[in-house]
Amino acid sequence: EADIYQTPRYLVIGTGKKITLECSQTMGHDKMYWYQQDPGMELHLIHYSYGVNSTEKGDLSSESTVSRIRTEHFPLTLESARPSHTSQYLCASSWGGWELFFGEGSRLTVL
Amino acid sequence: AQSVTQLGSHVSVSEGALVLLRCNYSSSVPPYLFWYVQYPNQGLQLLLKYTSAATLVKGINGFEAEFKKSETSFHLTKPSAHMSDAAEYFCAFGQGGSEKLVFGKGTKLTVNP
């Protein structure tokens, strides 16, 4: 069973608010990822990190930002939420080789 | 561009029937291919992976997939569906030199009693 945790699981928030989605893993993985998931669409990689102090933008442009100050922690922040940010955000980690361990997701609704 | 295409966004089968979920890839070099499963309100979980060791790959829960280079396919099968197989299934693609997975749009499997 994967030990990767996301909080909150569900969040409903008003436009303009700052939000942070938390992701923590206890497996010691160097690689961590954030994917955005919308119904009927591919999972899109929005951010990834290959280690502490290393972050890169993914294939899908996103207004969110991430940080990687500790190996186990990879939070995602939206400075000013908008309705277009409504989506499910999935965090994942890996030793490498594409076998990803996913959290249960954070479903964000911006009103 | 490298990609995977999953044919059919929804597949419905009866309990005990064959499950066949289709995935085709687009790549000029041999890819690494994966199937992930997502149960309701959960994250994705690796079902099986192809990394060129064997063309027929067995995964968890009785699923298997066969890599067919001539057809650029990696279809997922299970001989007999169970109610607990109801979930969304994602085909994914990784290529040497890249640490990123590219996912298909997913196929939602419904199992009818």
Chai-1 contact restraints between the chains, C-beta under 6 A:
chainA,res_idxA,chainB,res_idxB,connection_type,confidence,min_distance_angstrom,max_distance_angstrom,comment,restraint_id
A,M41,B,K105,contact,1.0,0.0,6.0,A-B,restraint_1
A,E42,B,F103,contact,1.0,0.0,6.0,A-B,restraint_2
A,E42,B,K105,contact,1.0,0.0,6.0,A-B,restraint_3
A,L43,B,F103,contact,1.0,0.0,6.0,A-B,restraint_4
A,L45,B,K100,contact,1.0,0.0,6.0,A-B,restraint_5
A,L90,B,G43,contact,1.0,0.0,6.0,A-B,restraint_6
A,W98,B,G94,contact,1.0,0.0,6.0,A-B,restraint_7
A,W98,B,L101,contact,1.0,0.0,6.0,A-B,restraint_8
A,E99,B,L46,contact,1.0,0.0,6.0,A-B,restraint_9
A,F102,B,G43,contact,1.0,0.0,6.0,A-B,restraint_10
A,F102,B,L44,contact,1.0,0.0,6.0,A-B,restraint_11
A,G103,B,G43,contact,1.0,0.0,6.0,A-B,restraint_12
A,E104,B,Q42,contact,1.0,0.0,6.0,A-B,restraint_13
A,E104,B,G43,contact,1.0,0.0,6.0,A-B,restraint_14
A,G105,B,G43,contact,1.0,0.0,6.0,A-B,restraint_15
